[in-house]
Amino acid sequence: MNPDFLPAIGSSLRSLCGFLNRHDVDDQALTELAAEIERARTAVAGARAARRANRCTQHPGSPYDPTVPNGCLLCGPAHRRPARPVPEGVEPAAVLQLLDEHGEAAAIQTYGAQAVTRAAYLRGRSATTEQRYGQPVPDTEGDN
C-alpha cells in the first residue's frame, strides 16, 4: 500500500459525505457526485500501487539509489559532485576580459563556471558608486 494517497482519499470521502446534506438533486449535482467518486476511485487505485522507492519530486519514477538523501538515481550525480570553488582573488573584470577575448569555454576552463557566472551577473548590474570611483559611500541614513 502507498500511504501517499491517504490524504486524497480522506478529502474525497469528506466531499462525498457533503452530498448527504444536499436536498436538491439535479443533473449538475449528479455530475459533481460522479466526478468526486471518480477522484476517490483514482486515489484508491494509487494507494493500492507500490510505494515509491525514492522521495524525488523531479523524478518520481526513477530507480532507487541508497547513497543519495532523496533516493533518486538521476539526482545522485548532482549530490555527489561538489561545485568547483571560485578561486580566491579573482576579479570579475579579469574573468569578463577573458570571456570577451577567448569565449565562454576558455573562461570556464580557466576560472570555473561559478566565477564566470558571477562575473556575467555582475556585468548586467549597474555599478555602485564605490565600484565606479573606488571610494566608499558615506553613510547618511542616521543624519536626519
N, C-alpha and C positions, 0 to 999 in steps of 0.2 A: 504494500500500500504506500502511496505517496502522500504524506501529510501536507504537502504544499497546497493542495486543493481544498483543505478543510474550511478555510475562511470563505471561499467562494460557495461551497455547499451550504454553509450556515447562512450566508447572505441570501441565497436563493430560497432556502426554506423559510426564512423570516418574511421575504417578499411574498411567497406563496400563501403564508398564513394571513397576510394582509388582505387577500382576496376573500377570506371568510366573512369579513365585516362589510363587504360591499353588498348593497341591496339592489343595485342596478346591474343587470346582466344584458349587455348588448354586444354587437359584433366587435367593437373596439376592446371591450373588457375581455372577451374570449381570445382575441388576438394577443393581447398583453399576457394573458394567462398561458397561452401556448408558447410564447417566446420565453417566458420565465421557466416553464417546465423544460424547454429545450436547453436553456442555460444550466439548469440543475443536472440534467442528464449528461451534458458535456463535462461538467465538473466531476460527477461521479465516475465517468469513464476515465478522466485524467487521474483521479485518485486510485483507480484500480491498476493503473500502469506502474511500472517500476519507478522507484525514486531515482532522481538524477544523481549521478555519481559525483558531479562537480557542482560548485556553487558559483560558476561564472555566469554573469548576466549577458556578456557579449557572445559567448559560445555555449549555450546550454546543452547542446547535444554532443559536445566534443568528448574525446576519450579522457579517462581519468589519469592524472599524474600526481602521485602521492608526495612528490618533492616540492610542490607549489602550494602556497597558502590557500588558494581558492580551488585547487584540484584540477585546473584546466590545462590540458596538454598544449593547446595552442597559445595560451598566455605564458606558459612556462619559460620560454627563452627570454622574454622581456623581463621576467622576475630574476632570472639567473644572471643576466648580463648587466653589470653595473655601468652607469653612464661614465663616459670619459670626462675626467675633471678639466675645468677651464684652467689653462696654465696661469700661474701667478705672474703678475707684472705685464700681462698682455694688454696693450692699449687697443681699444676698438678702432682707432684711426689706422693703426698698422694692419689690422685684420681687413678693414674696408679697402685699404690701398692694395693689398694682395688680392682681394676679391675682385676689384676693378681691373687690375692688370692681368691676372692669370686665371680668373674664373673661380667658380664655386668649389670644384673638386680639389684644386690646389690649396685653397684656403682651408678647407675641411681637413685635408691631409696634414697641413702644417699646424693649424691651431686647434682643430677639433670642431665638431658640429655645434657644441654649446657656445663656443666663443664666436663662431660665425653667426649663429642665430642671434646672440646678444648684440653683436655689432650691427647687424642688419636692422634689429629692432630699434636700437638707439639712433640709427640713421633716419628712421621715419619720424622720430620725435623731434620737436623743436628744442634747440639748445637753451639751457638755462643761462642766466646772467653770469654765473660762476664759470660755466663751460666756455662762454664767449670771451670773457675778459680775464679769466684766471684769478678773480678776486672773490672772496666770499661776500654774499649779500648781507648787509646789516639787518639784524632782527629788529623790526619796528612795531611788532604787534603789541607789545606791552606799553608803548609810549602814549597811548591815547588818554 
